Amino acid sequence: MALKKTKGGGTKKVCLPKATADRLSSKEKSNIIKSKKSAGSQGKYRRSSKTFVKGSRKKGATLRDWFQKENWINVATGKKCGE
């Protein structure tokens, strides 16, 4: 019996650290938001790698540091991520 591959959650929320989101131009922000909404509406788990943001994590920082010590905001709304 073959297992069926399940689709991703299809989330449309775009969260980034506030410092990273602040340095993006409005065109870059809109590209990221459009890409994430498009991927989410198709049921995909993540947006296109063409819209990945470079340099948002400090050198030597662990993934746990990145999530716990950064102020994450929703790029589309400007509110704290998860609100």
C-alpha positions, 0 to 999 in steps of 0.5 A, a space after each residue: 500500500 503506497 502512502 499518499 503525500 499530503 499537501 502543506 498547511 497553506 499558511 499565508 502569514 509572512 513573518 520576519 524579524 523586525 530589523 530585517 523587515 524594516 530594511 526591506 524596500 516596499 517592493 521587496 515586501 510586496 514581492 514576499 507577501 505576494 509569493 507567500 499568499 500565492 504559495 498558500 493558496 496552492 496549498 504549498 508549505 513554503 514560498 518560492 526560493 527566489 524570494 528568500 531574504 538573505 542576511 537576516 540571521 546573525 553569524 553564529 546564531 543558532 536557530 533557537 536564538 533566532 526565534 527566541 531573541 528576535 522581535 518577529 512581526 507579520 510583514 503584511 500587517 506590521 503587528 507581532 507575529 501570531 496576533 
